[in-house]
Amino acid sequence: MDERGYAFTPLVFLMLIPVMIIAINYAEIVNEANMIATIAMGGDVTFSSATTIISAIEKGAGDAGRNSAYNATRWVIDNNKFHGTSPSNNSQIYIRQNIVNALNVYIIETCRKLENQTGREIYINNIPINNYTNQTFFLNDVTITQTDPFGFYVNVRAGIPIKVVQKDQVYEGTTPNITAYVSIEGLEDPWIWMNSKQRSSNVIYKYQYYIPAYGGYPAQYRFDDIVDNPNFRIQYLWDCLNGTDNPSGISERPFYFPDPYGLSFFDRLENKTNSSSTSPAAVRMSTFFVGDPLLEDHGTAAISRLDHEYVLKVPGTSVIVRNPPEEEEMVGPTGSVFYLSTFYKNFLSIENRYN
């Protein structure tokens, strides 16, 4: 009988027992579900912290690579000395070490912010971020590879341990192979500055009319697609000499073009010649000197204006652009006659004379 005087039959009482049990168990289920959700959310934060670190390493490698390449060019210009005076001071080691230094600053700062935001403890290379040594990456963790003349790849090795800890939750993993491309376009070429006795400055920008080799066809430089007789010039050679593809629009800074017989970016940081270079042919490039800054050293104007030939005093001949009934030698943007060696006239498919 209940409080109002109703009597419960045995059958009704048996029907109420499962309801009571379900009600008791439901509270436990809710508590367990909340606990599972908390664990899942905590694990999510722990895992996402690890992926954030990997993304930060990739971004930091790219930014550090560009900054380090710029610093390498400025070091040569400001110190009036090339890299490579000792094995430990070659340009790649200099750039790699600067990348490591910058990467440590960026990643430690990023991870400290993550620790404050998430309450986790972060370890990289088995070193706690708050170790006060300011170093979690080392020189052997970073390498440089180059596959084209106008940039290089920064590689952060795979297998660097990453650990994110919060109470009983731990994420332990290793970095994948992280690669970031670094463009060198827009950087000043210290080789030009130094070898012209600080009289000529050039900025590395890519010549836009070059067509790479493909399908068995050789590369095309297209320097003489147009013969502009009234102006005594051939295109696009004159455009390559004039340059202008830079943010300030400064002309007379000639473009660079791929050249298996030229100099790589790292060669230019170390004052290599095309014969002393050990760089693969695919990463070399050349440009031209505009004007004749070393005339007093050469004793003659008839020197090839291709950059490494000009420095080595390789003789050159002019290009005749014929405007009947007269003949004129092609001149560059500064008004001086343009000379090129027989070898490079043949290699770049430039004729001695254009009608």
N, C-alpha and C positions, 0 to 999 in steps of 0.2 A: 504494500500500500504506500502511495506517495504522500506528500505533505497536504494534498487536497483531499485525500481519502480514496484516491484511485488505487485499485489493486492491480499489481503486475502479475500476469500469469508467468509460469516458468518459460514459456516460449518467447514472450516479449523480452524477458530478462536476458535470455540467450542472444537475442538479436541486438541488444544494446552493448554487449561485451566487445564485439569487433569495432564499434564506433569509438568506444573509450580507448582501445588499444591504438587505433589509427590516430586519434587526437594526441596521445602521448608521443607516438613515434614521429608525428609530423613536426613537432617542435625540434626534435633531434635532427631530422632531415634538413630542416631550414638552417640550423646551426652548422651542420656539415657542409651544406651547399655554400653558405657564406664563407666558410673557411676555404673550401676548394676555389671559390671565385677569387678570394684574396691571394691564395697561392698562385693562381693562374695569372692574375694581374701583376703580381710581384715578379713572376718569372718573365712576363712580357716586358716589363721595364728593364729587367736585368739583360735580357736578350737584345732589346732595342738599343740599350747603351753600348753593347758590343758592336752592333752593326753601325752605330753612329761613329764609333772610333775608327772603324775600317774606312768609312766614307771620308772622315776627316783626314786620314793618312793620305788618301788619294788626292784630295783637294790640296792639302798641304804640300805634297810632293810636286805638283804642277806649279804652284805659286813660288815655292822655294827654288825650283829649277830655273824659272825665268829671272828671278831676282839674283840668283847666283851667277847666271850667264852674264847679266848686265854688270855685276860687280867685277867679274873676270875681265871684261873689256875695259872698265874704268881703271882697274889696277894697272894694266899695261900703260894706258895713256897717262895716268897721274904719276906713276913711278918712273916713267920713261925707261921701262925695262920689260922684256917679254917673260912670260911664264916658261918653265922648263929649264931653268938654269941649274936645277938639281933634280934627281929622280923623284924626290918627294914633293917637288913644287911644279909638276907638270899641270897643264890646264885642267885635265879631267879630275885629278885628285883635288885641286883647288876648288873646283865647282862642286864635287861630291861632298867635300868637308863642309862647305857653306850650306849645301842642301841639308845635311845632317843637323847642323847647328840650328837652322831656321825651322826644320821639322820638329826638333825637340821643343823649341819655344812654343810653336803653334799647338802641338799635340798635348803638351803638359797643361797649357792654358785651357784648352778645350776639355780635357779630362777633369780638371779641377772644377770647372763649371758643372760638368755632369755629376760629379760627386756631391756638390752642394745641392743640385736640383733633385737628385734621386736618392740620396743617402747611401749610395753604394761606395765600395772601395774598389779602385781600379789598379790593376797591375799590367804593365807592358814589358815584355822581355824579362819577366819575373822580377821586375823592379816596381815597387809601389810608387804611384804618381807623386805622392807627398813625401818623397825621399830627400828633398832639399839638395839633390845633386844636379838637378836640371838636365839630366841625360837619361833617356830611355832607348835611343837609337845610336848606333855606332857606324863607323865608316864602312865596315864590311856588310852592313845591312842595305846599303844603297849602291847601285851600279848605274852606268850610263851606256846606252846603245844608240847608234845613229843609223838610219836607213835612207835618209834623203839629205840634201845639202842645207835645207832651211829650218832644221830643227833637230831635236834629239829626244829620246825617251829616258825618263827617270824611272828606274825599277827599284821598288822596295821588295826585298826578298820574301818569298813565302816561308811560313813556318815560325814567324815570330809569335811567341805565346802571348795571349790576351786573357786576363782573368777579371771577372766582375763579381764582387762578393757582397751579399747582404744577409746577415744572420745565417740561416741554414741554406740559403739559396746561393748557388755558385754556378756561374757560366765560365767554362774553360774551353778555349779554342785557340786556333792559330790563324795568322793572317794568310789570305790567298796571295798569289803573286800580284802585286799592285803596280800598274804601269800608267804613267802620265806623260802626254806629249808636251814638249816645250818648244814653242816657236822662237827663232832668233831674229825674225824679221823686225825691223825697227831699231836694231842695235847698231851702234857705230862700229865700224871695222877698224880695230887698232893697228892692224898690219899696214893699211894704207897710210894712216896718220904717221906712224913711225918711219916707214920706208920712204916717205916723201919729205923727210926732215920737218915734219909737222906743218906742211904747207897745204896738204890736201886732206879733206875729210870726206868720208863716204859712209852712208847708212845702208845696211843690208835690206834690200827689197827685191822681190822676185820679178824677173823679166816675164812679161805676160804672154808673149807670142810663141814661146817655146812649146814644141809638141814632142812628148817623149816617144821613144821607140816602141812600136807595138806590132804584133802579127808579122814579125820578120822585116818590117820597115825600119830604117834607121831614124834616129831623132832628127827633127827639123828645127832649125833655128830661125828661119824666115827673116833673116836680116836684109834680104834684097827683094822682098815681095813687090815693092813699088820703086820705080826709078823716077825720082823727082828732079828732072833736068833743070827746070827754071831756077830751082834753089840749090842746085849742085849737091844733091844728097840722095842717099838711098834709104828707104824705109824697110824694115823697122830698126835698122842699125842706128840711124840718127836718134830715134826715139829712145833706144836703149842708152845711148850716150847722154841724152838730156835728162833722163830720169823723171823726177817730179812726183813719183808715187810715195809721198811722205806727208804726214799731217800738216807740216808748215808750208808745203808746196814749193820747197826750195828746188830749183832746177840745177843742172850740172852736177848731179849726184847719180852717176849711171847705175843701171840695174845690174843684178847678178844673174847668171844663168848657169845651169848644170854643165860641168866640164870635167870629164874623167882625167884630164891632164892638169887640172887646176889645184886649188888648195881648199881643204875643209875648214870649217869654223875653228876647230882645235889647232889645225896647222897655223892659222892666222894669229892665234893667241901665243904661239910658240916660235914664230918667225921661221917656219919651215919653208923650203923651196919645193917645187913640184918634184924634184929628184930625191930630196931627203924625206919627203912625206911618206908615212906608212899607212895613211888613210885609204880605205877602199875607194875605187873609182866612182862608185855610186853616190858618195857623199861629198864629192869635191865640186867646187864652183869657181867661176872667174868673173871678173868685171874689167872695166877699162879705166885708164887714167885720162882725165879731160885736161887739156892744156899740156904743158911741158915743164913741170916744177923742177926737174933735175937736169935741165939743159946744160948748166955749167959743168956738171959732172960728166955728162955724156959727150959733150963736144960737138954733137950733131943733133939735128931735130929728127933725123930719119931713124927713129927707134920705135919698135912696135909698142902700141899703146895698150895692149893686153897686159893686165896688172903684173903678173910675175915675170913676163918677158921684159916689160919696161924697166923693172928694178934690176934685172940681169943684163941690161943693155943689148938685147937681141935686136939686130937690124930689121927694119921694116920698110915697106914701100907703100906709096899712096894709092888711093883708089881714084881712077879717073871717071868723072861723070861728064859725058860729052854733051855739049849743047851747040850743035853745028851753027856756024863754022868754027867755033872756038872749043877748046878743051879746058876743063877746070878740075882741080883736085878737090876731093870732098874734104870739108872742114867740119870740126866738131862745134858744139854750142858756144865755145869761147872764141871761135874764129881761127884756131890753129889747125893746120893740116893734120888729117888723121892717117896714121901709118899702122900697118899690120904685117906680121911676118908671113912668109910664104906658107909655112906650115899651117898657121891658123886661117889664112885665106882659104886654103884647101879644106881644112877641117870644118870651117863654118860656111863653106860654099859661097864665098864672096869672090867675085871676079876682079881682075885687075882694071877692067874698063867696062863701062856701061854706055850704050848709045842712047 
